[in-house]
Amino acid sequence: MIDARGIYKAFGNVEVLKGVDIQVARSEVVAIIGSSGSGKSTLLRCLNYLEKIDAGSIAIENDFLVQNNIHNRAHYAPERTIKNICARMGMVFQQFNLFPHMTVLQNVIEAPVTVKKLKRDEIVPLAQELLRKVGLENKQDCYPSQLSGGQKQRVAIARALAMQPQIMLFDEPTSALDPELTGEVLKTMQQLAEDKMTMVVVTHEMGFAREVANQVLFMDKGVIVESGEASSFFANPQHARTQAFLSSMLK
């Protein structure tokens, strides 16, 4: 589903990604962990064109979003191809970014109606089913100001799913939540995993990474230091930097 190789990305003179590779199979859940500033969120944003890479290749379902030219610099596909590829991916951010003047239902149907040009009566039943899936079917007429942080994030997940993506990307989706609200969002994400959604999750939630992810990647200073199947990764980390990070996170 995702095949990214040799990803380099710098902001000015600061190299943020230094030759990162990531491969994600269909229905796989990949957790990316690491300290703040290690490049995790930047990598995620590069996968769906929110950031442009400097060098490397990214293919989604065997279609190239970007690959190196003869000068070993990133060359992107035509705009129409990029839109087609990015439409296969949904993304959930740290902040919920809901439209405050729209109800929950309106927030969920806005993108399918505006971007996909679907008729309201076509998308409303799907939106209502998605709200049921995330446990918010009784909140469809509420406004974001009437919701808790956990409920807002679950609406954001339903909104991303309304575009019917093949891949879901999560950028630390619980980091803006109080601890008691984190569980309800993680439960929703676990249900998506059980439904065989392909997911890449940047997270500080080690329990989620250990219990739900198939593969875990540990990033530090712009590189993937260690990766592996989740149970063995947590049970027997090989690299000293990984061991130190997990020791600090699992106290």
C-alpha positions as a Markdown table, in Angstrom:
| # | Residue | x | y | z |
|---|---|---|---|---|
| 1 | Met | 0.0 | 0.0 | 0.0 |
| 2 | Ile | 2.9 | 2.4 | 0.8 |
| 3 | Asp | 6.4 | 2.0 | -0.4 |
| 4 | Ala | 8.6 | 5.0 | 0.5 |
| 5 | Arg | 12.4 | 4.8 | 0.0 |
| 6 | Gly | 15.3 | 7.1 | 0.6 |
| 7 | Ile | 13.2 | 10.0 | 1.9 |
| 8 | Tyr | 15.2 | 13.2 | 2.5 |
| 9 | Lys | 13.6 | 16.4 | 3.7 |
| 10 | Ala | 15.2 | 19.6 | 5.0 |
| 11 | Phe | 13.8 | 22.8 | 6.3 |
| 12 | Gly | 16.5 | 25.3 | 5.4 |
| 13 | Asn | 19.8 | 24.0 | 6.7 |
| 14 | Val | 18.1 | 21.6 | 9.1 |
| 15 | Glu | 17.9 | 18.0 | 7.8 |
| 16 | Val | 14.7 | 16.5 | 9.3 |
| 17 | Leu | 14.6 | 13.2 | 7.3 |
| 18 | Lys | 17.8 | 11.5 | 6.3 |
| 19 | Gly | 17.1 | 8.6 | 4.0 |
| 20 | Val | 14.0 | 7.1 | 5.6 |
| 21 | Asp | 12.4 | 3.9 | 4.2 |
| 22 | Ile | 8.9 | 2.7 | 5.1 |
| 23 | Gln | 6.8 | -0.1 | 3.6 |
| 24 | Val | 3.2 | -0.7 | 4.7 |
| 25 | Ala | 1.2 | -3.8 | 3.5 |
| 26 | Arg | -2.5 | -3.9 | 3.0 |
| 27 | Ser | -4.5 | -4.1 | 6.3 |
| 28 | Glu | -1.3 | -3.5 | 8.3 |
| 29 | Val | -1.0 | -1.1 | 11.2 |
| 30 | Val | 2.4 | 0.6 | 11.5 |
| 31 | Ala | 3.2 | 2.6 | 14.6 |
| 32 | Ile | 5.9 | 5.3 | 14.4 |
| 33 | Ile | 7.4 | 6.2 | 17.8 |
| 34 | Gly | 10.2 | 8.4 | 19.0 |
| 35 | Ser | 11.0 | 11.6 | 20.8 |
| 36 | Ser | 9.6 | 15.0 | 19.8 |
| 37 | Gly | 11.6 | 16.4 | 16.9 |
| 38 | Ser | 12.7 | 13.0 | 15.6 |
| 39 | Gly | 11.0 | 13.5 | 12.2 |
| 40 | Lys | 7.9 | 11.3 | 12.8 |
| 41 | Ser | 5.2 | 13.9 | 11.9 |
| 42 | Thr | 7.2 | 15.2 | 9.0 |
| 43 | Leu | 7.5 | 11.7 | 7.5 |
| 44 | Leu | 3.7 | 11.3 | 7.8 |
| 45 | Arg | 3.1 | 14.7 | 6.1 |
| 46 | Cys | 5.4 | 13.8 | 3.3 |
| 47 | Leu | 3.5 | 10.6 | 2.6 |
| 48 | Asn | 0.3 | 12.5 | 1.6 |
| 49 | Tyr | 2.0 | 15.6 | 0.0 |
| 50 | Leu | 1.4 | 18.0 | 2.9 |
| 51 | Glu | 5.2 | 18.4 | 2.7 |
| 52 | Lys | 7.4 | 18.0 | -0.4 |
| 53 | Ile | 10.5 | 15.8 | -0.1 |
| 54 | Asp | 13.9 | 16.8 | -1.4 |
| 55 | Ala | 14.9 | 13.3 | -2.6 |
| 56 | Gly | 13.5 | 9.8 | -2.6 |
| 57 | Ser | 10.4 | 8.0 | -3.9 |
| 58 | Ile | 6.9 | 7.4 | -2.6 |
| 59 | Ala | 4.5 | 5.0 | -4.2 |
| 60 | Ile | 0.9 | 4.4 | -3.0 |
| 61 | Glu | -0.6 | 1.2 | -4.3 |
| 62 | Asn | 2.2 | 1.1 | -6.9 |
| 63 | Asp | 1.4 | 4.5 | -8.3 |
| 64 | Phe | 4.3 | 7.0 | -7.8 |
| 65 | Leu | 3.6 | 10.2 | -6.1 |
| 66 | Val | 7.2 | 11.2 | -6.4 |
| 67 | Gln | 10.5 | 9.6 | -7.5 |
| 68 | Asn | 14.0 | 10.8 | -8.1 |
| 69 | Asn | 15.0 | 12.4 | -11.5 |
| 70 | Ile | 18.4 | 11.9 | -13.2 |
| 71 | His | 19.9 | 14.5 | -10.8 |
| 72 | Asn | 18.8 | 12.4 | -7.8 |
| 73 | Arg | 16.2 | 15.1 | -6.8 |
| 74 | Ala | 12.6 | 14.5 | -6.1 |
| 75 | His | 10.3 | 14.8 | -9.1 |
| 76 | Tyr | 6.6 | 14.8 | -8.5 |
| 77 | Ala | 3.8 | 13.3 | -10.6 |
| 78 | Pro | 1.4 | 15.6 | -12.5 |
| 79 | Glu | -1.1 | 17.4 | -10.4 |
| 80 | Arg | -4.1 | 15.2 | -11.5 |
| 81 | Thr | -2.2 | 12.1 | -10.5 |
| 82 | Ile | -1.2 | 13.6 | -7.2 |
| 83 | Lys | -4.8 | 14.4 | -6.4 |
| 84 | Asn | -5.9 | 10.9 | -7.3 |
| 85 | Ile | -3.2 | 9.3 | -5.1 |
| 86 | Cys | -3.8 | 11.6 | -2.1 |
| 87 | Ala | -7.6 | 10.9 | -2.3 |
| 88 | Arg | -6.8 | 7.4 | -1.2 |
| 89 | Met | -5.5 | 8.6 | 2.1 |
| 90 | Gly | -7.3 | 10.1 | 5.0 |
| 91 | Met | -5.5 | 12.0 | 7.8 |
| 92 | Val | -6.3 | 12.8 | 11.4 |
| 93 | Phe | -4.3 | 15.5 | 13.1 |
| 94 | Gln | -3.3 | 16.4 | 16.6 |
| 95 | Gln | -5.9 | 19.2 | 16.6 |
| 96 | Phe | -9.4 | 18.4 | 15.5 |
| 97 | Asn | -9.8 | 21.3 | 12.9 |
| 98 | Leu | -13.6 | 21.0 | 12.9 |
| 99 | Phe | -15.7 | 23.8 | 11.4 |
| 100 | Pro | -17.2 | 25.5 | 14.5 |
| 101 | His | -20.2 | 26.8 | 12.6 |
| 102 | Met | -21.2 | 23.4 | 11.3 |
| 103 | Thr | -22.9 | 20.5 | 13.1 |
| 104 | Val | -21.2 | 17.2 | 13.5 |
| 105 | Leu | -23.1 | 15.8 | 10.6 |
| 106 | Gln | -22.3 | 18.8 | 8.4 |
| 107 | Asn | -18.6 | 18.5 | 9.3 |
| 108 | Val | -18.6 | 14.8 | 8.2 |
| 109 | Ile | -20.3 | 15.4 | 4.9 |
| 110 | Glu | -18.6 | 18.6 | 3.9 |
| 111 | Ala | -15.6 | 17.1 | 2.0 |
| 112 | Pro | -17.5 | 14.4 | 0.1 |
| 113 | Val | -20.0 | 17.0 | -1.1 |
| 114 | Thr | -17.5 | 19.7 | -1.9 |
| 115 | Val | -14.6 | 17.6 | -3.2 |
| 116 | Lys | -16.2 | 14.5 | -4.6 |
| 117 | Lys | -19.4 | 16.3 | -5.7 |
| 118 | Leu | -21.6 | 13.8 | -4.0 |
| 119 | Lys | -25.3 | 14.7 | -3.4 |
| 120 | Arg | -26.3 | 15.2 | 0.2 |
| 121 | Asp | -28.8 | 12.3 | 0.2 |
| 122 | Glu | -26.0 | 10.0 | -1.1 |
| 123 | Ile | -23.5 | 10.8 | 1.7 |
| 124 | Val | -25.7 | 11.3 | 4.7 |
| 125 | Pro | -26.5 | 7.6 | 5.3 |
| 126 | Leu | -22.8 | 6.8 | 5.1 |
| 127 | Ala | -22.0 | 9.7 | 7.5 |
| 128 | Gln | -24.6 | 8.5 | 9.9 |
| 129 | Glu | -23.2 | 5.0 | 9.8 |
| 130 | Leu | -19.6 | 6.3 | 10.4 |
| 131 | Leu | -20.9 | 8.4 | 13.4 |
| 132 | Arg | -22.5 | 5.2 | 14.7 |
| 133 | Lys | -19.2 | 3.4 | 14.3 |
| 134 | Val | -17.3 | 6.0 | 16.3 |
| 135 | Gly | -20.1 | 6.0 | 19.0 |
| 136 | Leu | -21.5 | 9.5 | 18.2 |
| 137 | Glu | -24.7 | 8.7 | 16.4 |
| 138 | Asn | -26.6 | 10.8 | 19.0 |
| 139 | Lys | -24.4 | 13.8 | 18.5 |
| 140 | Gln | -25.0 | 14.5 | 14.8 |
| 141 | Asp | -26.9 | 17.7 | 15.4 |
| 142 | Cys | -24.5 | 19.1 | 18.0 |
| 143 | Tyr | -21.8 | 21.7 | 17.3 |
| 144 | Pro | -18.1 | 21.2 | 18.1 |
| 145 | Ser | -18.4 | 23.5 | 21.1 |
| 146 | Gln | -20.8 | 21.1 | 22.7 |
| 147 | Leu | -18.4 | 18.2 | 22.5 |
| 148 | Ser | -15.5 | 16.9 | 24.6 |
| 149 | Gly | -12.0 | 16.7 | 23.1 |
| 150 | Gly | -12.3 | 13.0 | 22.7 |
| 151 | Gln | -15.7 | 13.4 | 20.9 |
| 152 | Lys | -14.2 | 16.0 | 18.6 |
| 153 | Gln | -11.4 | 13.7 | 17.6 |
| 154 | Arg | -13.8 | 10.9 | 16.9 |
| 155 | Val | -15.7 | 13.2 | 14.6 |
| 156 | Ala | -12.5 | 14.0 | 12.9 |
| 157 | Ile | -11.9 | 10.3 | 12.3 |
| 158 | Ala | -15.4 | 9.9 | 10.9 |
| 159 | Arg | -14.8 | 12.9 | 8.7 |
| 160 | Ala | -11.7 | 11.4 | 7.3 |
| 161 | Leu | -13.4 | 8.0 | 6.7 |
| 162 | Ala | -16.3 | 9.7 | 4.9 |
| 163 | Met | -13.9 | 10.2 | 1.9 |
| 164 | Gln | -13.6 | 6.4 | 1.8 |
| 165 | Pro | -9.8 | 6.2 | 1.9 |
| 166 | Gln | -7.8 | 3.0 | 1.6 |
| 167 | Ile | -5.2 | 4.3 | 4.0 |
| 168 | Met | -5.5 | 6.2 | 7.3 |
| 169 | Leu | -2.7 | 8.4 | 8.6 |
| 170 | Phe | -2.8 | 9.5 | 12.3 |
| 171 | Asp | -0.5 | 12.2 | 13.6 |
| 172 | Glu | -0.5 | 11.9 | 17.4 |
| 173 | Pro | -4.3 | 11.9 | 17.5 |
| 174 | Thr | -4.5 | 11.8 | 21.3 |
| 175 | Ser | -1.7 | 14.3 | 22.2 |
| 176 | Ala | -4.2 | 17.2 | 22.7 |
| 177 | Leu | -6.5 | 15.1 | 24.9 |
| 178 | Asp | -6.8 | 14.8 | 28.6 |
| 179 | Pro | -5.7 | 11.3 | 29.7 |
| 180 | Glu | -9.3 | 10.2 | 30.5 |
| 181 | Leu | -10.4 | 11.0 | 27.0 |
| 182 | Thr | -7.6 | 9.2 | 25.2 |
| 183 | Gly | -9.1 | 5.8 | 25.7 |
| 184 | Glu | -12.2 | 6.4 | 23.6 |
| 185 | Val | -10.2 | 7.6 | 20.6 |
| 186 | Leu | -7.8 | 4.6 | 20.9 |
| 187 | Lys | -10.8 | 2.3 | 21.1 |
| 188 | Thr | -12.1 | 3.8 | 17.8 |
| 189 | Met | -8.7 | 3.3 | 16.2 |
| 190 | Gln | -8.5 | -0.3 | 17.4 |
| 191 | Gln | -11.9 | -1.0 | 15.9 |
| 192 | Leu | -10.5 | 0.4 | 12.5 |
| 193 | Ala | -7.6 | -2.0 | 12.8 |
| 194 | Glu | -10.0 | -4.9 | 13.5 |
| 195 | Asp | -11.9 | -3.8 | 10.3 |
| 196 | Lys | -8.6 | -4.3 | 8.4 |
| 197 | Met | -8.0 | -0.6 | 7.7 |
| 198 | Thr | -4.4 | 0.1 | 6.6 |
| 199 | Met | -3.0 | 2.6 | 9.1 |
| 200 | Val | 0.1 | 4.5 | 9.9 |
| 201 | Val | 0.0 | 6.0 | 13.4 |
| 202 | Val | 2.5 | 8.5 | 14.9 |
| 203 | Thr | 1.9 | 8.0 | 18.6 |
| 204 | His | 3.3 | 8.3 | 22.1 |
| 205 | Glu | 0.8 | 5.7 | 23.3 |
| 206 | Met | 3.1 | 2.7 | 23.8 |
| 207 | Gly | 0.2 | 0.4 | 24.9 |
| 208 | Phe | -1.6 | 1.1 | 21.5 |
| 209 | Ala | 1.6 | 0.4 | 19.6 |
| 210 | Arg | 2.3 | -2.8 | 21.4 |
| 211 | Glu | -1.3 | -4.2 | 21.3 |
| 212 | Val | -2.6 | -3.0 | 18.0 |
| 213 | Ala | 0.3 | -2.4 | 15.6 |
| 214 | Asn | 1.7 | -5.1 | 13.5 |
| 215 | Gln | 5.0 | -3.2 | 13.0 |
| 216 | Val | 6.7 | -0.6 | 15.0 |
| 217 | Leu | 9.3 | 1.9 | 13.8 |
| 218 | Phe | 11.5 | 3.9 | 16.2 |
| 219 | Met | 12.8 | 7.2 | 14.8 |
| 220 | Asp | 15.6 | 9.3 | 16.2 |
| 221 | Lys | 17.2 | 12.4 | 14.6 |
| 222 | Gly | 15.7 | 11.8 | 11.2 |
| 223 | Val | 16.4 | 8.2 | 10.7 |
| 224 | Ile | 14.7 | 4.9 | 11.6 |
| 225 | Val | 16.9 | 3.4 | 14.3 |
| 226 | Glu | 15.0 | 0.2 | 14.7 |
| 227 | Ser | 11.9 | -1.5 | 13.4 |
| 228 | Gly | 10.2 | -4.8 | 13.9 |
| 229 | Glu | 7.1 | -6.9 | 14.7 |
| 230 | Ala | 5.4 | -5.2 | 17.7 |
| 231 | Ser | 5.7 | -8.0 | 20.3 |
| 232 | Ser | 9.4 | -8.7 | 19.7 |
| 233 | Phe | 10.2 | -5.0 | 19.3 |
| 234 | Phe | 8.9 | -4.2 | 22.8 |
| 235 | Ala | 10.1 | -7.5 | 24.4 |
| 236 | Asn | 13.7 | -7.3 | 23.1 |
| 237 | Pro | 14.8 | -4.0 | 21.6 |
| 238 | Gln | 18.2 | -4.3 | 20.0 |
| 239 | His | 19.5 | -0.7 | 19.8 |
| 240 | Ala | 20.7 | 1.1 | 22.9 |
| 241 | Arg | 18.8 | 4.3 | 21.8 |
| 242 | Thr | 15.6 | 2.3 | 21.5 |
| 243 | Gln | 16.1 | 0.7 | 24.9 |
| 244 | Ala | 16.6 | 4.1 | 26.5 |
| 245 | Phe | 13.5 | 5.5 | 24.9 |
| 246 | Leu | 11.3 | 2.6 | 25.8 |
| 247 | Ser | 12.7 | 2.6 | 29.4 |
| 248 | Ser | 11.7 | 6.3 | 29.7 |
| 249 | Met | 8.2 | 5.8 | 28.2 |
| 250 | Leu | 7.3 | 2.6 | 30.0 |
| 251 | Lys | 8.2 | 3.6 | 33.6 |
